[in-house]
Amino acid sequence: MANIYIVEDDTNIQEIEAIALKNSGHSVEQFDDAAHFYKKLEEKLPDLAILDLMLPDEDGYEIVKKLRQNPATKKHGNCKNFRD
């Protein structure tokens, strides 16, 4: 199944998402902020990233913008959001 990263600072929401995805057979890694998410991206790219829009250090829209500008993540797949 898919390797999925969840970037969510609300631990209750993060856990609900993680449990649902794990119960569906996916591998899940969880991050409380963008900084830890970016650090993990240097090691391994996920199949899917679920981003919170309001994080303590940076919002989800800004993360998508940076992913689109980074050659390593830009070629990995489509970065779509509701502002497209």
KOLDRENLUM-754313 format. One line per field, with one value per residue: residue in one letter; residue number from 1; z, x, y negated of N, C-alpha, C in turn. Coordinates in nm, 2 decimals, always signed. Atoms other than C-alpha are relative to their C-alpha. Layout:
BEGIN
residuo = (A / ...) .
num = (NUM / ...) .
n_zz = (Z / ...) .
n_xx = (X / ...) .
n_yy = (Y / ...) .
ca_zz = (Z / ...) .
ca_xx = (X / ...) .
ca_yy = (Y / ...) .
c_zz = (Z / ...) .
c_xx = (X / ...) .
c_yy = (Y / ...) .
//
This chain:
BEGIN
residuo = (M / A / N / I / Y / I / V / E / D / D / T / N / I / Q / E / I / E / A / I / A / L / K / N / S / G / H / S / V / E / Q / F / D / D / A / A / H / F / Y / K / K / L / E / E / K / L / P / D / L / A / I / L / D / L / M / L / P / D / E / D / G / Y / E / I / V / K / K / L / R / Q / N / P / A / T / K / K / H / G / N / C / K / N / F / R / D) .
num = (1 / 2 / 3 / 4 / 5 / 6 / 7 / 8 / 9 / 10 / 11 / 12 / 13 / 14 / 15 / 16 / 17 / 18 / 19 / 20 / 21 / 22 / 23 / 24 / 25 / 26 / 27 / 28 / 29 / 30 / 31 / 32 / 33 / 34 / 35 / 36 / 37 / 38 / 39 / 40 / 41 / 42 / 43 / 44 / 45 / 46 / 47 / 48 / 49 / 50 / 51 / 52 / 53 / 54 / 55 / 56 / 57 / 58 / 59 / 60 / 61 / 62 / 63 / 64 / 65 / 66 / 67 / 68 / 69 / 70 / 71 / 72 / 73 / 74 / 75 / 76 / 77 / 78 / 79 / 80 / 81 / 82 / 83 / 84) .
n_zz = (+0.00 / +0.01 / -0.11 / -0.01 / -0.11 / -0.05 / -0.06 / -0.07 / -0.14 / -0.09 / -0.01 / +0.01 / +0.14 / +0.05 / -0.04 / +0.07 / +0.14 / +0.00 / -0.03 / +0.12 / +0.11 / -0.04 / +0.01 / +0.14 / +0.05 / +0.04 / -0.09 / -0.03 / -0.09 / -0.04 / -0.03 / -0.06 / +0.07 / +0.13 / -0.01 / -0.01 / +0.13 / +0.09 / -0.03 / +0.05 / +0.14 / +0.04 / -0.02 / +0.08 / +0.04 / -0.02 / +0.11 / -0.02 / -0.12 / -0.04 / -0.06 / -0.07 / +0.05 / -0.10 / -0.08 / -0.08 / +0.07 / +0.14 / +0.03 / +0.11 / +0.14 / +0.02 / +0.02 / +0.13 / +0.08 / -0.01 / +0.07 / +0.14 / +0.05 / -0.02 / +0.11 / -0.05 / -0.03 / +0.11 / +0.09 / -0.07 / +0.02 / +0.00 / -0.13 / +0.02 / -0.11 / +0.04 / +0.06 / +0.14) .
n_xx = (+0.08 / -0.06 / -0.08 / +0.07 / -0.04 / +0.11 / -0.06 / +0.11 / -0.04 / +0.10 / -0.02 / +0.12 / +0.02 / -0.11 / +0.02 / +0.12 / -0.05 / -0.10 / +0.07 / +0.08 / -0.09 / -0.07 / +0.10 / +0.01 / -0.12 / -0.11 / -0.11 / +0.02 / -0.09 / +0.07 / -0.08 / +0.07 / -0.03 / -0.06 / -0.15 / -0.03 / +0.04 / -0.10 / -0.12 / +0.03 / +0.00 / -0.14 / -0.03 / +0.09 / +0.13 / +0.12 / +0.09 / +0.10 / -0.01 / +0.12 / -0.05 / +0.09 / -0.01 / -0.04 / -0.10 / -0.06 / -0.12 / +0.02 / +0.13 / +0.00 / -0.01 / -0.14 / -0.07 / +0.02 / -0.08 / -0.15 / -0.02 / +0.01 / -0.12 / -0.11 / +0.00 / +0.02 / +0.14 / +0.09 / +0.01 / +0.05 / +0.14 / +0.08 / +0.03 / +0.13 / +0.08 / +0.12 / -0.03 / -0.03) .
n_yy = (+0.12 / +0.13 / +0.07 / +0.12 / +0.09 / +0.09 / +0.12 / +0.05 / +0.03 / -0.05 / -0.14 / -0.08 / -0.02 / -0.08 / -0.14 / -0.06 / -0.02 / -0.11 / -0.13 / -0.04 / -0.04 / -0.13 / -0.11 / -0.03 / -0.07 / +0.09 / +0.04 / +0.14 / +0.07 / +0.12 / +0.12 / +0.11 / +0.13 / +0.00 / -0.02 / -0.15 / -0.06 / +0.02 / -0.08 / -0.13 / -0.01 / -0.01 / -0.14 / -0.08 / +0.07 / -0.08 / -0.02 / +0.10 / +0.08 / +0.07 / +0.12 / +0.10 / +0.14 / +0.10 / -0.06 / +0.11 / +0.06 / +0.03 / -0.06 / -0.10 / +0.06 / +0.03 / -0.13 / -0.05 / +0.09 / -0.04 / -0.13 / +0.03 / +0.07 / -0.09 / -0.10 / -0.14 / -0.03 / +0.04 / -0.11 / -0.12 / -0.01 / +0.12 / +0.07 / +0.07 / +0.05 / +0.07 / +0.13 / -0.02) .
ca_zz = (+0.00 / +0.00 / +0.22 / +0.35 / +0.55 / +0.77 / +0.86 / +1.13 / +1.46 / +1.62 / +1.77 / +1.79 / +1.42 / +1.34 / +1.53 / +1.37 / +1.02 / +1.10 / +1.25 / +0.95 / +0.70 / +0.89 / +0.92 / +0.54 / +0.51 / +0.45 / +0.61 / +0.79 / +0.93 / +1.13 / +1.17 / +1.39 / +1.17 / +0.83 / +0.95 / +1.05 / +0.73 / +0.52 / +0.70 / +0.63 / +0.27 / +0.24 / +0.34 / +0.15 / -0.05 / +0.03 / -0.21 / -0.06 / +0.19 / +0.38 / +0.48 / +0.74 / +0.62 / +0.95 / +1.10 / +1.36 / +1.13 / +0.78 / +0.62 / +0.38 / +0.08 / +0.14 / +0.17 / -0.16 / -0.32 / -0.20 / -0.32 / -0.66 / -0.68 / -0.56 / -0.85 / -0.64 / -0.53 / -0.84 / -1.06 / -0.80 / -0.88 / -0.90 / -0.62 / -0.63 / -0.40 / -0.40 / -0.53 / -0.87) .
ca_xx = (+0.00 / +0.09 / +0.35 / +0.16 / +0.28 / +0.04 / +0.14 / -0.10 / -0.04 / -0.36 / -0.28 / -0.64 / -0.69 / -0.35 / -0.43 / -0.78 / -0.62 / -0.34 / -0.56 / -0.80 / -0.51 / -0.32 / -0.65 / -0.66 / -0.32 / -0.11 / +0.22 / +0.19 / +0.43 / +0.31 / +0.46 / +0.36 / +0.51 / +0.65 / +1.02 / +1.01 / +0.82 / +1.08 / +1.36 / +1.19 / +1.15 / +1.53 / +1.54 / +1.23 / +0.94 / +0.59 / +0.33 / +0.09 / +0.11 / -0.19 / -0.13 / -0.30 / -0.37 / -0.29 / +0.04 / +0.25 / +0.55 / +0.40 / +0.06 / -0.02 / -0.05 / +0.31 / +0.43 / +0.27 / +0.43 / +0.78 / +0.72 / +0.63 / +0.95 / +1.18 / +1.30 / +1.31 / +0.95 / +0.81 / +0.89 / +0.76 / +0.40 / +0.12 / +0.09 / -0.27 / -0.47 / -0.79 / -0.62 / -0.54) .
ca_yy = (+0.00 / -0.37 / -0.55 / -0.85 / -1.15 / -1.35 / -1.71 / -1.82 / -2.00 / -1.89 / -1.56 / -1.44 / -1.50 / -1.35 / -1.03 / -0.99 / -1.03 / -0.79 / -0.52 / -0.53 / -0.51 / -0.23 / -0.03 / -0.05 / +0.10 / -0.21 / -0.31 / -0.64 / -0.89 / -1.19 / -1.54 / -1.83 / -2.10 / -2.18 / -2.17 / -1.80 / -1.72 / -1.88 / -1.70 / -1.37 / -1.45 / -1.47 / -1.10 / -0.96 / -1.10 / -0.98 / -0.85 / -1.11 / -1.39 / -1.52 / -1.88 / -2.10 / -2.45 / -2.62 / -2.50 / -2.68 / -2.74 / -2.75 / -2.69 / -2.40 / -2.63 / -2.75 / -2.39 / -2.30 / -2.61 / -2.50 / -2.14 / -2.27 / -2.48 / -2.19 / -1.98 / -1.66 / -1.69 / -1.86 / -1.56 / -1.32 / -1.39 / -1.64 / -1.90 / -2.00 / -2.22 / -2.42 / -2.73 / -2.58) .
c_zz = (+0.00 / +0.13 / +0.01 / +0.12 / +0.04 / +0.07 / +0.06 / +0.14 / +0.10 / +0.02 / -0.01 / -0.15 / -0.07 / +0.03 / -0.08 / -0.15 / -0.01 / +0.02 / -0.12 / -0.12 / +0.03 / +0.00 / -0.14 / -0.06 / -0.04 / +0.11 / +0.02 / +0.09 / +0.03 / +0.04 / +0.06 / -0.07 / -0.13 / +0.01 / +0.01 / -0.13 / -0.10 / +0.02 / -0.04 / -0.15 / -0.06 / +0.00 / -0.10 / -0.03 / +0.02 / -0.13 / +0.01 / +0.13 / +0.02 / +0.08 / +0.07 / -0.06 / +0.10 / +0.09 / +0.08 / -0.07 / -0.14 / -0.04 / -0.12 / -0.14 / -0.03 / -0.02 / -0.14 / -0.10 / -0.01 / -0.07 / -0.15 / -0.06 / +0.02 / -0.11 / +0.04 / +0.02 / -0.12 / -0.10 / +0.06 / -0.03 / -0.01 / +0.14 / -0.03 / +0.13 / -0.05 / -0.07 / -0.15 / -0.09) .
c_xx = (+0.09 / +0.08 / -0.06 / +0.05 / -0.11 / +0.07 / -0.12 / +0.04 / -0.10 / +0.01 / -0.12 / -0.03 / +0.10 / -0.02 / -0.12 / +0.04 / +0.09 / -0.06 / -0.08 / +0.09 / +0.07 / -0.10 / -0.03 / +0.12 / +0.12 / +0.11 / -0.01 / +0.11 / -0.06 / +0.10 / -0.09 / +0.02 / +0.07 / +0.15 / +0.03 / -0.04 / +0.10 / +0.13 / -0.02 / +0.00 / +0.14 / +0.04 / -0.09 / -0.12 / -0.12 / -0.07 / -0.11 / +0.03 / -0.13 / +0.05 / -0.11 / +0.02 / +0.06 / +0.10 / +0.08 / +0.11 / -0.03 / -0.13 / +0.02 / +0.02 / +0.15 / +0.09 / -0.01 / +0.08 / +0.15 / +0.02 / +0.00 / +0.13 / +0.13 / +0.01 / -0.02 / -0.14 / -0.09 / -0.01 / -0.06 / -0.15 / -0.07 / -0.02 / -0.12 / -0.05 / -0.12 / +0.02 / +0.04 / -0.11) .
c_yy = (-0.13 / -0.04 / -0.14 / -0.08 / -0.09 / -0.12 / -0.07 / -0.03 / +0.03 / +0.15 / +0.09 / +0.03 / +0.09 / +0.14 / +0.06 / +0.03 / +0.12 / +0.13 / +0.04 / +0.05 / +0.13 / +0.11 / +0.04 / +0.06 / -0.09 / -0.02 / -0.15 / -0.06 / -0.14 / -0.11 / -0.11 / -0.13 / +0.02 / +0.04 / +0.15 / +0.07 / -0.02 / +0.08 / +0.14 / +0.02 / +0.01 / +0.15 / +0.09 / -0.08 / +0.10 / +0.02 / -0.11 / -0.07 / -0.07 / -0.12 / -0.08 / -0.13 / -0.10 / +0.08 / -0.11 / -0.07 / -0.05 / +0.06 / +0.10 / -0.05 / -0.03 / +0.12 / +0.05 / -0.09 / +0.04 / +0.14 / -0.01 / -0.06 / +0.09 / +0.10 / +0.14 / +0.03 / -0.04 / +0.11 / +0.12 / +0.02 / -0.13 / -0.06 / -0.08 / -0.06 / -0.08 / -0.13 / +0.01 / -0.04) .
//
